[in-house]
Amino acid sequence: MTGALAMLLMVATGMLARVTDSCSPDSRAAFGVLFAAAFFLAAWHPGGAWRRGLMLGFSVPLAHMIAQLTGRPLPYCLDNQAFTLLAMIPAMLGTMVGMAVSRLREPHPPRKKFEPPR
């Protein structure tokens, strides 16, 4: 159930990043949304977090491709559509940091004292 909820939240934040990206030519806001969403999703549910990070990162290029195919005008133009792939960087960075925080948060079992073999 938590995996399905994490996937639903990932789709919602991907759409939020798409709206943020389509409203202004400055991509820092969309990158911030992607980083924060990937971080919180990976810290909350680390199982399969890299897949959600990839899907979040691909939400911006996919949205630009859909806008181009449907003829919906964006408030700004891009010289090269490949620049939208830069959205992968904050999404994957947020995922890695979130997974690291998740691992630091879980309790570690006490280690056995090392005894050399006899």
N, C-alpha and C positions, 0 to 999 in steps of 0.2 A: 504494500500500500504506500509506503513512504517513497518507493522508487517511482510509482505513478504520480504521486504528488510532486516529487522533484522534477519529473518530466513536464508536468503541467506548468509549474512555476518557471521552468526554463523556456517554454514556449511563450509565456506571458512576458517575461523579461526580454526575450528576443524581439517580440513585437514592440515593446517599449523602446528598445535600442533602435529599431527601425524608424519609429516615429520621431525619436530624438535626432536621428541622423537626417531624416528628410526635412526637418524644420529649419535647419541652419547649415551653412557650408562648413562651419567649424566642427570638426569631428571629435574634438576632445570630450564633449558631453556624451556622445555615443560610446566612446571608448571608456569613459568613467562608468557608465551604466553597465557595459559588458564586464569590466573588471570587477565591480562590486557584486554583480549577480553571480558571476562564476565563483568568486571568493565565498560568498555566503552559501551557495548551493554545495560547493565542495566541502566546506567546513561542516555543514549540516548532514550531508549524506555523501560520504566519500566513495562509496561503491559505484564504479563506473563513471566517476566524475570527469575523466578525460573525454568521454563521449559527449557529455553535456557541454563541456568546454568547446569541443569542435563544432557542435551544432550552434552554440551561441556565436562563435566566431564567424560561421558561415551565414548567419542571419542577415548581416548587412550586405554582403555581395549578392545573396539570393534576392533580397528586396530590391536592390538596384537592377538586377537582371529582370525581375518581374515588372518593375516600373518601365524598363526599356521595351520589353515585349508588348506590354499593354498600351504603350504610348502615353503614359501618365507623365506629365512634365515635373521635373524636380526643380526646387528653387535655385539650384546651381548646377553647373555642368562639370563633368570630369573629363580630363583629357584622355585618361586611360582607365578603363574599368578595373584593371588589375590592382589599382591602388586600394580598392575596397577590401582586398585580401589582407590588408594591414590590420583589420579588425580581429584577425586571429591572434595577434600578439597580446593585447590586453586580456582577451578571453582565456588564453592558455596560461598566462602569468597569474591571473586571478585563480584559476583552477589549481595551479601548483602551490600557491601560497595557502589557499584554503585547505588543500590536502595536508600540507605541513602543519597547519594549526590543528587540524583534526587529529593528526598523529601525536602531537604534543599534548593534546587534551586527554587522550585515553590513558588509563592507569597502566603502569608497567608492573608485571609480576616481579617479586623479589628474585634476584639471581642467586643461584647456588654458589657456595664457596668453592673455588677451584681446588680440586685435590688431584695431585699428579698420580698417574697409574703406578701400581706397585709391581 
